[in-house]
């Protein structure tokens, strides 16, 4: 499993670099073309295809369990079930009836709504494949309080949980198949439709969210999948979230340093930053980035830094940059941050993370958040300096 995970992550990293260049260049170019302009539709089709490829590579990374999930409060009914339902209504066979029953109003889950939506989509598509004509799929959510015994059975701690129940009346699974259902690359589907990664990734996502999962199935009697995720009342969970201000990228110094070992991504990054009004410097590894920063530190206002690079990694470079200037804003970008101790890096001041591959909107939003954090840190620093200065003034 470790070897497979390493292989999957390595493949995803290399493919992400190629897809990242495509999505970045296409997304910045489409913003330069007026609505209805020549080539705009073709670029939109390129982005659609690239997004499909992005989904495949992120599946590989999730299988390797080396991705960096977001951590924000989301409503399981509105942000997951209803979103997935809208997609399924357009993709499921007309002979399959889908019913949803949402009962988690006022409760939220901390984590990545996109990952949980992807997991629910996988479960529903599996149910669809198991159903014959005129099949039925039901998705139900409710809040449950798990006692010690029930929590132990699901491998979680006692407490309040969102329960997501997915049931179908399909052909079900034999005990032998059920025992292997979560094995990577195991599938009972035909070669054209199978990958064997759907259920393992569902399991990985639920584990990442400190949740539990249980499957019940019998041949010709259908399948029931019960998922539980730690739940919090909406007011308490959202109170811990700092609202993001709507800021403009205009107060950082005018030069941006873009660091990536992939030439195509450097070209794409340069175009995106120029379109935002930055003067751009480029570097192909962490050592080059340190040399550029040492020479131009008083002009460089933000650094976009790939995590996985030869000679000196982005993680090492970030630490060195912070030794030179603890407040320098750094946007770390990676599709596979294995071994980078990303959590520790994100605790450093003025450091944000951007998942590869990314488009122009993602890039702009991350830079805006980085500037937001930078302005807050500078404001606090000024206040501390004023307090210290006032203490030193003698009457």
ZAMARGU-4260 file (C-alpha; in steps of 0.2 Angstrom, whole numbers, plus 5000, padded with zeros to 4 digits):
<rodrens>
0) 5000/5000/5000 | 5014/5012/5004 | 5023/5008/4988 | 5006/5010/4978 | 5003/5027/4987
5) 5021/5033/4983 | 5018/5028/4964 | 5001/5036/4963 | 5007/5052/4971 | 5023/5053/4960
10) 5012/5051/4944 | 5000/5064/4950 | 5014/5076/4954 | 5021/5075/4936 | 5004/5075/4928
15) 4998/5090/4938 | 5013/5100/4932 | 5007/5098/4914 | 4988/5100/4918 | 4993/5115/4929
20) 5001/5124/4914 | 4986/5121/4903 | 4973/5127/4916 | 4983/5142/4921 | 4986/5148/4903
25) 4969/5144/4897 | 4961/5153/4912 | 4971/5169/4911 | 4969/5169/4892 | 4950/5167/4893
30) 4949/5183/4905 | 4958/5193/4891 | 4945/5188/4878 | 4928/5197/4878 | 4912/5188/4879
35) 4908/5180/4862 | 4926/5183/4856 | 4935/5171/4844 | 4943/5156/4853 | 4933/5159/4870
40) 4922/5143/4867 | 4937/5133/4863 | 4946/5138/4879 | 4931/5134/4889 | 4931/5117/4882
45) 4950/5115/4886 | 4946/5120/4904 | 4932/5107/4905 | 4944/5094/4899 | 4958/5100/4910
50) 4946/5099/4925 | 4942/5081/4922 | 4960/5077/4922 | 4962/5087/4938 | 4949/5076/4946
55) 4958/5060/4940 | 4975/5066/4948 | 4967/5072/4964 | 4959/5055/4965 | 4976/5047/4964
60) 4983/5059/4977 | 4968/5055/4989 | 4971/5037/4986 | 4989/5040/4992 | 4982/5050/5006
65) 4995/5064/5003 | 4983/5079/4999 | 4980/5094/5010 | 4961/5095/5013 | 4953/5111/5017
70) 4947/5114/5034 | 4931/5125/5035 | 4914/5123/5042 | 4901/5117/5029 | 4883/5112/5030
75) 4881/5094/5025 | 4863/5096/5018 | 4866/5112/5008 | 4884/5110/5003 | 4885/5092/5000
80) 4868/5082/4998 | 4859/5095/4988 | 4874/5099/4977 | 4877/5081/4973 | 4858/5079/4970
85) 4858/5092/4957 | 4873/5084/4948 | 4865/5066/4949 | 4848/5073/4942 | 4857/5077/4926
90) 4868/5061/4925 | 4857/5046/4932 | 4847/5035/4921 | 4829/5041/4919 | 4824/5024/4925
95) 4832/5026/4942 | 4822/5036/4956 | 4833/5047/4967 | 4826/5053/4984 | 4834/5064/4997
100) 4828/5068/5014 | 4839/5081/5023 | 4838/5083/5042 | 4854/5092/5048 | 4848/5110/5047
105) 4858/5121/5059 | 4873/5109/5060 | 4889/5109/5051 | 4905/5098/5048 | 4923/5104/5049
110) 4933/5099/5034 | 4933/5099/5015 | 4915/5100/5007 | 4922/5095/4990 | 4930/5079/4997
115) 4914/5074/5006 | 4904/5078/4990 | 4915/5067/4980 | 4913/5053/4992 | 4894/5054/4992
120) 4894/5055/4973 | 4905/5039/4972 | 4893/5030/4984 | 4878/5036/4973 | 4886/5031/4957
125) 4890/5014/4964 | 4872/5012/4969 | 4866/5017/4951 | 4878/5004/4944 | 4870/4991/4955
130) 4852/4995/4951 | 4843/4987/4936 | 4829/4996/4927 | 4817/5006/4938 | 4829/5005/4953
135) 4828/5017/4968 | 4842/5026/4978 | 4838/5035/4994 | 4850/5048/5003 | 4845/5053/5020
140) 4854/5064/5033 | 4851/5066/5051 | 4859/5071/5068 | 4864/5056/5079 | 4872/5055/5096
145) 4883/5040/5097 | 4885/5031/5113 | 4902/5022/5118 | 4897/5005/5111 | 4890/5012/5094
150) 4905/5024/5092 | 4917/5009/5095 | 4909/4999/5081 | 4911/5013/5069 | 4929/5017/5075
155) 4925/5035/5081 | 4923/5044/5098 | 4906/5046/5106 | 4897/5062/5103 | 4886/5071/5090
160) 4887/5066/5072 | 4880/5069/5055 | 4874/5053/5048 | 4873/5051/5029 | 4864/5035/5024
165) 4864/5029/5006 | 4852/5015/5001 | 4848/5006/4985 | 4838/4991/4980 | 4851/4985/4968
170) 4859/4967/4966 | 4869/4969/4982 | 4885/4961/4987 | 4890/4943/4992 | 4900/4942/5009
175) 4915/4938/4999 | 4914/4954/4988 | 4909/4964/5003 | 4925/4959/5012 | 4935/4966/4998
180) 4924/4981/4993 | 4937/4994/5000 | 4953/4986/4993 | 4962/4997/4980 | 4959/4992/4962
185) 4947/4978/4967 | 4931/4980/4956 | 4917/4969/4950 | 4913/4980/4936 | 4918/4977/4918
190) 4935/4983/4912 | 4928/4999/4903 | 4920/5006/4919 | 4931/5000/4933 | 4946/5008/4942
195) 4944/5000/4959 | 4948/5017/4967 | 4930/5023/4971 | 4927/5015/4988 | 4945/5016/4994
200) 4944/5035/4991 | 4927/5036/5000 | 4935/5027/5015 | 4950/5038/5015 | 4940/5054/5014
205) 4929/5048/5029 | 4945/5044/5039 | 4952/5061/5035 | 4937/5069/5043 | 4938/5058/5059
210) 4922/5049/5053 | 4916/5031/5052 | 4908/5020/5039 | 4898/5004/5039 | 4891/4994/5024
215) 4877/4982/5024 | 4873/4972/5009 | 4865/4956/5003 | 4863/4948/4986 | 4847/4954/4977
220) 4842/4964/4993 | 4852/4980/4990 | 4865/4989/4999 | 4865/5002/5013 | 4881/5013/5017
225) 4881/5022/5033 | 4893/5037/5035 | 4895/5047/5051 | 4905/5063/5052 | 4908/5074/5068
230) 4894/5087/5069 | 4894/5105/5077 | 4880/5117/5080 | 4881/5130/5066 | 4884/5145/5077
235) 4898/5137/5087 | 4908/5131/5072 | 4906/5146/5062 | 4911/5157/5076 | 4928/5150/5075
240) 4930/5154/5057 | 4937/5171/5053 | 4927/5180/5039 | 4937/5184/5024 | 4937/5202/5019
245) 4935/5207/5001 | 4952/5214/4997 | 4961/5220/4982 | 4979/5215/4978 | 4987/5232/4978
250) 4996/5235/4994 | 5010/5222/4993 | 5026/5228/4985 | 5025/5228/4966 | 5037/5213/4962
255) 5032/5195/4963 | 5044/5181/4963 | 5037/5165/4955 | 5046/5149/4959 | 5043/5132/4950
260) 5054/5119/4941 | 5042/5117/4927 | 5045/5129/4913 | 5027/5129/4907 | 5021/5133/4924
265) 5033/5148/4926 | 5027/5155/4909 | 5009/5153/4915 | 5013/5160/4933 | 5021/5175/4925
270) 5006/5179/4913 | 4994/5178/4928 | 5004/5189/4939 | 5007/5202/4925 | 4988/5202/4922
275) 4986/5207/4940 | 4999/5222/4939 | 5014/5214/4946 | 5032/5215/4939 | 5038/5197/4939
280) 5054/5188/4943 | 5056/5169/4940 | 5066/5155/4948 | 5068/5136/4944 | 5072/5130/4962
285) 5073/5135/4980 | 5092/5140/4979 | 5088/5152/4964 | 5074/5159/4974 | 5085/5163/4989
290) 5098/5171/4977 | 5084/5182/4969 | 5077/5187/4986 | 5094/5191/4993 | 5097/5203/4979
295) 5079/5211/4978 | 5072/5208/4995 | 5067/5227/4997 | 5056/5226/4981 | 5049/5208/4982
300) 5032/5209/4990 | 5025/5191/4987 | 5033/5174/4983 | 5024/5160/4975 | 5033/5144/4979
305) 5031/5126/4972 | 5034/5114/4986 | 5042/5099/4976 | 5058/5105/4967 | 5075/5098/4964
310) 5091/5106/4972 | 5082/5114/4986 | 5063/5111/4989 | 5050/5124/4992 | 5048/5118/5010
315) 5067/5121/5013 | 5067/5137/5004 | 5052/5144/5014 | 5061/5141/5030 | 5076/5150/5024
320) 5066/5164/5018 | 5057/5166/5035 | 5074/5166/5043 | 5079/5181/5032 | 5062/5190/5034
325) 5049/5182/5045 | 5035/5193/5037 | 5038/5189/5019 | 5021/5183/5011 | 5023/5166/5004
330) 5010/5156/4993 | 5015/5138/4993 | 5008/5128/4979 | 5008/5109/4977 | 4998/5095/4971
335) 5007/5082/4981 | 5015/5089/4996 | 5022/5073/5003 | 5036/5074/5016 | 5035/5093/5016
340) 5028/5095/5034 | 5015/5107/5026 | 5006/5109/5042 | 5021/5116/5051 | 5024/5128/5036
345) 5007/5134/5037 | 5009/5139/5055 | 5022/5152/5050 | 5017/5170/5048 | 5010/5175/5031
350) 5010/5158/5023 | 4995/5151/5012 | 4993/5135/5003 | 4986/5133/4985 | 4982/5116/4978
355) 4989/5112/4961 | 4983/5113/4947 | 4974/5129/4949 | 4965/5142/4938 | 4966/5161/4938
360) 4951/5163/4950 | 4959/5151/4963 | 4976/5160/4961 | 4968/5177/4964 | 4958/5172/4979
365) 4974/5164/4987 | 4984/5180/4984 | 4970/5190/4991 | 4969/5179/5007 | 4988/5181/5008
370) 4988/5199/5007 | 4974/5200/5020 | 4984/5190/5032 | 5000/5201/5029 | 4990/5217/5032
375) 4984/5210/5049 | 5001/5205/5054 | 5008/5222/5049 | 4994/5230/5059 | 4998/5220/5075
380) 5016/5223/5073 | 5014/5242/5072 | 5003/5241/5088 | 5016/5231/5097 | 5030/5244/5092
385) 5019/5258/5098 | 5016/5250/5114 | 5034/5246/5117 | 5039/5264/5111 | 5027/5271/5124
390) 5034/5261/5138 | 5052/5268/5134 | 5046/5286/5135 | 5050/5292/5153 | 5039/5306/5160
</rodrens>
